[in-house]
């Protein structure tokens, strides 16, 4: 069609009177097109997710058929003895979960069952514990000879005398005999058993004690004139002790025969030690062992939530004398109280963890191993001992009891003028970003706060419109350089004015109003420099509860997918604040001065993944621990798997990051102090390691691998 001449009275190219309206329509059309593009992208992501789910479902059906065949064989194996404790239906479901990788469903605790031990949450790991014991924790003649030979290498004058503190009151005769026999069976012979009888009324107690005292001169017996309860009775036993180390033991429990030998060998290697503690398990009425607790190395936060030192525990005698022994009025938590007071006088490196099961805790109707309700006074005492400890070390906090347990939650008090917090977000998706910042705005009653968003120049008009609607309480930081996520976060940190930096993923949605108070408060604990939140998938299963190095050869998050939001987790760890080797920068708070001190996130070696892990470990090198808390909760809507880490240049960067992670942090990958070497690195389920990565006496005659189901 030929071009028409311009209207009379207008020069060529001059806009007509309706041009502004036309341009406005064009702008609206462009915005609509970009909005439709966003919708199409999200639909493509949904299609990818559905395809992945269908593929996983088909694979699961194949695995299920195989598992059903294996289960038929497994029920005839020795490992099936765990069924008597876990219940047949539960064991079937959980063994299937181990085989398929599909997490077992963990019910939300109820009033009826929540008073049971938190270890019930991991009863499924017990299913093959008997097989594990047979392979890796059975002391045979060769092991005995090896341990005794190592002990014999220690000059006799340097072999410490260990005084076993053994308060007694109306002990069942069978259990009392078994306890004393386990002491007399020790491979290490330089011990004394200090028994204080708290006026037992059952006649067999005096008879048994007299019998053993006459049989072995290392057994000392003192009969108190009046019943004073366990703290006073324990002090009577301490008064009899002449050893340089005190070993705490209950009157109905059992020591592993190698317990003292392994402890003495550890003291030889670690002469600076002040406290030594080991892993433990339970011993059932039929003598079988169950519910192992494989503990982390010293954790100054976890010890506030539970007395995870518990047993076996040895304490230097001079330190017990220094703090005045056991305090009356704290019965039920008297050991915990003693240990906290001793900890106030020692360095963290003087607390030594032995990752071996050296103590068997008796389960019966009157023991706390059976249920907290067996000794209800324990709950109040456990709260008070921690409350008073925090006062003594100058930490302002309130201590409350975690519902239906004897665990503690520490609620940190902020100073009268709380530190200013800078929340830093890297926007990547408009719809998720709106949920993120709206949840922060609505669920964060924190007095001093700024929200910083990095504008990399790639925002679509709908996102810019959304941000303009919230401009009154957001600050946009423009940085259009083509740099990594680590560099973008460092850029925002330099612009931040807060004393605390809180890095948030734009895919995170806040769940509880106290989240920021909890994160900032945790940073007030001495030695804590960084803290992470509990991250949940949209279905409320655990996504991240602290990061462990070594899982899968790189990093992993124990509990992930295997437990839901309100579960206790392994030995109660999902309900307890504790230290972790690293936490996710999807929800991480850190003191700004420490962030600057270690140079922020690495821009050279970790461009996308592992930057948060590397940062936390460098912070640890500088003398600051990383913490994780279950009381700051967020849903993290992760981006769908899009292949960025496995294709092209991204795959090269990902491989480079992995290689540098292993080079730089190889010692942590081999031995993460927050993760017990008896737990598997093959996956995140906290199941048993086949074999353990550390042994008290290697046994080359045993093929150290997981036994077949048959």
Order of alpha helices (4+ residues) and beta strands (2+ residues): alpha-alpha-alpha-alpha-alpha-beta-alpha-beta-alpha-beta-alpha-beta-beta-alpha-beta-beta-alpha-beta-alpha-alpha-beta-alpha-beta-beta-beta-alpha-beta-alpha-beta-alpha-beta-beta-alpha-beta-beta-beta-beta-beta-beta-alpha-alpha-beta-alpha-alpha
